[in-house]
Amino acid sequence: MKITCIGGVGTVTGSKTLVESNGVRILIDCGQFQGLKSLRELNWEPLPILPSTIDFVLLTGHLDHCGWLPRLVNQGFDGKIYCTSPTKDITKLILLDSAKIQEEEAKMANEGRYSKHEIAEPLYTVAQAEKVFPHFKVISPNESVALDAEIEAVFTNAGHILGACSIELRLENKAVVFSGDIGRDNDLLMFSPVKPKKGDYVFLESTYGNRIHPDTDPKTALEMYINNTIQKGGTVIVPSFAVERAQSVMYLLWQLKEEKRIPDIPYILDTPMGIGMLELFANNKKWHRLHQEEFTSMCKMFSMISDYKETIEVIYNKQPKVVIAASGMVTGGRVLSYLERYVGLAETTVVIIGYQGEGTRGRQMLEGAADIKIRGKYYEVKAKVVEIETLSAHGDQKDLINWLSDLEQKPKKVFLVHGENEPADELRKKIQEKYGFDCVIPMMGQEYEL
């Protein structure tokens, strides 16, 4: 068996791991790179093998796990894409939203002439995204699926976002486990991740490999930031991942409003994909903790904005408000339009609630950037930028180490992927100290024969 780390190593985006066994090729995830320009440019590069030679794609979750699928299909992939039912629906939302944003940004770049290319083109179009959908094959968690006469796959709940799963491949008398993104053991809305029992080889994400989420109460932090900002007549902007994090923030704000701890002002959800996710929450009750009565009441509290004309109206309304808008790393989407207007105002508060990849605007703002570049223009950052780490959907170092605790036998090797080098190395040391497992941190393009 040969495994090649095509993406999602040395970085938290672009997850792609190729498994080759007895003439069968399986791609675990097909993610899009985000953040640093050197990473984003990889999205335009061909895979080291022809997509037409890949037999199956197995999906674990989000844009950094599925966002390159339209390129894969456009370049010749004609196999099956296995995933859970919520992941199928979420992937459709993600790909359509991503394609639409890329088409819009390419159009704006061409009209504003701020692209370095003679003609700016989207990575893929809406039409190309739609060509992915016929390839989906839905499977249920804990159900063994025969990919080949001698290869089986089992998906188990990873607890990260709705439908996210870890994958166990059974082949050549070995169990190879791919964690995907691991959720938190005490997440607001998601159930705890299912821990693997067997794993001769384990590919474990390391996003927060060097961090422990603080014990601070996210509700109290939100309450403080909102009340302080509103007292100054300002606006609170929450850049949010549209999938699951937006709903978690909505839930906390609903609780605060019910408890009369925050004022009666407009609360706005401005992300078409986030609004689409609410329907998926309603249709997939067994995947989350939210009760129907709470869900209905929570949704009534928010003004839901899909039309960009309404976005413009909200942006130019001077009334203090709280806005949840995608994207979570401030790499694109509606939140950019809000920041163009509000990031230069001292009375604005920007609340960062999730992991910010290297080179993203979200990371730049957290690190105190004096200005940020949006659509070819620089905007001075006068807004107060704060972070609530306890709202991250990613498990921290303790969660990741705990996820390995039910393995019945010592793995032959643990590969630490989907993390920047420093967090991955810190996690490697901790795992070796606690369990004595042999840990490896792969490099981009590295091959392993198992």
N, C-alpha and C positions, 0 to 999 in steps of 0.2 A: 504494500500500500504506500502511495506517495501523497504527501500533503504539502501544498504550496500556499504561503501567506501572500496573497495578491494585494490585500488592503487591510485597513483596520489594525495595523501594527505600527507602533511609534506614534500613533495618533488615535483619536476617539472616533474618527469618521472613516467612511469608505470601506466598511467591512466586506471582505470577499475572501473566502478560504476554499481552495480547490482540493477535493479528495478524489484520487484516482485508484481504482481497484479492479483488477481483472477486466480491463477494457471499458469500465463504466466510469463516467466523470460526473461528479456531484459538486455543485457550487453551494456552499453554505453562505447565504446572504449575498446581496448584490448592491452594496451601498454606494452612496454618493459622498465624495470628499467635500469638506467644508473648511472654512477658516483661512489659513495662510494661502497666498497666491500659488506658491509652489505645490501645495496640495490640490487646490482647485483645478490647476492645469492638468492634473492626472486624470480628471474626468474626461478629458478630450483624447487621452491616449488609448490605443487598442489594448485588449487583454493579451497576455503572453500566449494564449491559445485561441483558436478560432471559436467563437460562440456557438457555431453550428455543431461543434464536437462535444458540447456539454449536454448531458442527458437529463439532468434534474437540477432544479434550484430549490433549496429548503430555506424558508424565511423565518427569522426570529422576531423581527419588529420594525423599527422606525425608519426615517429618511436615510440615516446613515447605514441602514441595513437593506433598504429596498430601492433607493433613489436612482440607481443606475440601470434598473430593469429595462426602461425604454430603449436605452442604447444597446443593451444586450440583445433584445428582440430585433431591433432595427439592423443589427449586424449579423443576424442569422440564427439566433437561438430558436429552436422549435420544439423544446421539450415541455415537461410539466413543472409547474411551480407549486410546491406543497406548502401549505400554511394552515393555521386555524381560521375559523370563520370570521372572528373579529379582525384578525390580521389582514385577511383578504379585503374586507370592506375599508379598513383603515388605509391599506396600501393604495386602493383606488382613490381615496380622498387625497392622500399625500401626493401621488403622482400627478393627478389632475391639477392640484393646487400648485405644485412645483413647476409643472409645465406652463401653467397660466402666468405665474410670476416671471418665469424666464422669458416668455414671449413679450410680456409687458415691459420688462427691463431692457430687453434688446431693442424694442421699439423706442423707448425713451432715450436710450443711449444713441441711437441713430438720429433721432430728432434733435437731441441736445448736443450731438457731436462730441460727446465726452468719452467715447470708446477709443481705445488705442488701435482697434482694428478698423479697416476701411468700412466694413459692414459688420456690425455686431449681430451674432446669431445666437438663438437659444440652444442650450445643450440638447434639448429635445422639445418637441411640440406637443400640444394636447392630442393631436391625431396619433402621434407616435406612442404617447402614454396609453391611449385606449387600445392599442394593438397588444398590450401586455395581458389584458383582462381574460381573453379566452384560454390562456395557459394555466390559470389558477385551478388547483385541485385541493379542495378543503378536506382536512382530517380533524379528528377529535383528539383532545389531550389523552395521553396514556394508551392510545390505540396504536398497535404495531402495524406498520405499513410496509409491504414488500416492494422495494424499488426494483429489485432484481431477484433472481433465484436464490442468491446468497447474501443479499444486503437488505437489512430492515432498518427502519427509522421509527423512533418513538419521541413524540413531543410532550413536554411537561411544563406546567405553568411557571413562568419566571417572575411573575408579580410586578414587572416593571411598568407596563402600560396594558391597556385592554388587549387581551389576546397574545401578548408576548410570551414566547416559550423558549426553553432550553431544548436541545436536540441530542438524543443519543443515537449514534449510528452503530449498528451491529454488523460487523463484516470481518472476514478472515479470522473468526474465533476471537475477535477483540471487541471491546466496547469503547468507542471514541465519543466523548461528550463535548458539546459546544454550548457554553453557558448562555450566549446572547447577552443582553443587558439584564443584570440581576437587580430586582427591586429591593425594597427595604422590608425588614421584618415587621415594622410597625407603620406601614404606609396608611395614609388617611383613607384612601378609596380602594386600593388593591389588596388582594390576599397575599399572604407571605409566600415567597418562592418555594417550590418543591425542590428538596435537596437530592442529589443523585446518590444511589446506592452502589452503583458499579461504574468504573471508569478506568480502563487500562491507560488511556491517554485523555487528558482533560485540557480543553482550551477555555480559559477563564478570562473574562473581561477584567480590566484593572483601572477603570475610569477614575475612581476615588481611592486608588490603592494606597495613597499616602495621607488620607484625610479621615477624620472622625467627625460625623455631623454633630454639631453642638446640641445641648439639651434644651436650648431656648424654645419657648412656645411661639410657633409661627403666628398664631392668632394675636398674641399680645404685641408682637413686632408689627404686624399689619395695622393693628389698632393705633399704635403710636405714630407710625409714618403717615397714615391717612389723616388722623386728627391734627397733627402738626402742620401738614401741608394745607389742609382746608382752612385752618386758622389764618394762614398767610394768604389765602385767596388763590392757592395754586392748584395744579392738577397732578394726580398720581398716575404714572404710566407703568404698567406691568408687562414687559416683553415676555411672552409666554409660548412654550411649546403648545400647539393647538390640541395635541393628543394627550389627554389625561392631566397634565399640569394645569391647564386653563380651568378644567373642571374642579380640580382641588382648590384652586384659589377662589373660584366661585362659591364653593361649599363653605370655606372659611369666612368669606365676606358675608354670606347668608347668615351664618351663625352669629357673627358680630352684630349684624343688623337686627336679628331677632332678639339679641340680648341688649339692644339699644346702646351699644358701645361705639358705634360710628354713626355719623349724621345721615340725614335723609337727603342725599344728593343723587345725581345720575350715576348709575353703575352700568358700564357699557362693555359688552363683549363684541369686539370688532375683529373677527377672524372667521371667514366663511367655513374654513375647515373645522375650526373649533365648534361652530354651530352645528355642522354636520356630525361632529363627534357626539353631541348630545343625543341625537337620534340613535346612535350606536350604543350609548349607555342604556337608553330605554329598551333597546332590543336584545341586550346581552346582560341581563340582571345577574346571571350565575357567575359572571366574571368580576364583579365588584361588590363593595359593602354598602353602597348607597341605597337607602330605602325609597320606595316610590313616592311617598308623601313628601319627604325631604326634597327629592329630586324635582317634583312639580313646583313646590314653593320656591325653591332656589331659582329655577328658570324664570319664574314670574318677576323676580327682583331685577332682572337685567334687561336693558335695551339691546336687542340682537341686531347687529348691522352686517349686512351682506353687500349692499350696493355701495360702490365707492363714492357716489354723490353724497350719500348720508355721512360717510367718513369725513368728507370735506366740511359738511355742515357742523359736525361735532368738533372738528379741529378748530374752526373759527368761532365757536361758541365760547365766550370768555368765562362762563359759569364753572366754578370748581367741580371736578368730577374725578371718577376713577375709571381708567380705561385698561382693559386687558386686550392686548393685540399681539398677533404673531409677527415675527418669529422669535423663538426663545433665545437664540444667540445673536439676535439683531442683525442677521445676515441678509434679510430681505423682508418682503411682506408689508402689511399695513403699518406696522410699528414705525417704519422709517418715515412715513408721512407725518406721524405725530411728533417724532423727534425733530424733524426739520423745523417744526413750529415751536416746540416746547423745550428742547434741550438747552437752548440759550437763555432760558428764564430761570432766575435764581429761586423762584418760588415753586418750581417743578421738582417732584421727586420721582426718580426712576428706580423701581424695585426689581432687582435681578433675583430670579428664583430657581435657576437651574444651572447645570454645568455649562461653562463658556469655553469653547474650544480655542486653541491657540490661533491668534490672528483674527478672531472675530471682533466685531464692534463691541459686543457685550464684554469681552475680556478687556478690551482697550479702556472702556469706561470704568470698569472695576479697578483697573490698575492706575486710574487717575489721569487719563489722557486729557490734554488741554482742549483738543478739538477732535472731531471725528469726521470722516469723509462719507457723504451720502450722495449718490448719483452725480459724482463729479465735482461736488462742492464741499468745502469745509465748513463745519458748524462748531462754534465755540461751545464748550461744555460748561455751563454755569449751573445746571440742575444739580441737585443733591442725588448722588448715586449710591444706593445701599444694596445689601445682599441679605437674603434670608436663606441660609444654607439648608435649614431643616425642611424646606419645601422641595428639595431635589428628589427626583424619582429614582435615582441611582442608589444602590446600596453603598455604604461606606466601607472602610477597611474591615471593620468588625463583621459587617454583613457578608462580605466576600469570603473572609476566612471561615465564618460559620457555615457558609454554603457547602464547604468541603467536609464538614464534620460527620456526615453519615456514610461516607465511603467505607465499604466493608473491607476492602483491601487497599494497600498502598499503590497508587498509580505508578506506572513506569516513568511517566513524565507529566508535568503540568506546564502548559504553554500559557504565558501571560500576554494577552492581546488586548486590543481596543483600549489603549491607554497611552498617554505620553510616557517617555522613557523614565522620568524620575518617579512618578507614582507606581509604575510597573516594577521598578527595581526595589522600591520600599516594600511593596506587597510581597515580592519574591523573598526578601529577608524574613518577613513576618511568618510566611507559610513554612519556610524551612525551619525556623525556630520552633514553631508550634507542632508541626506534623513530621518534619524531616523529609518532606517530599522534594524530589529533584525538580527544580523550576527553571524554565528557559524563557528568555524574552526574544521572540523572533524579530527579524528585520524584514523590511519590505522585499518581497520576491524570494525569500528564503524557502528552500525545499527540505522536507524531511522524509526519510524512508522509515516507516514504522513496521 
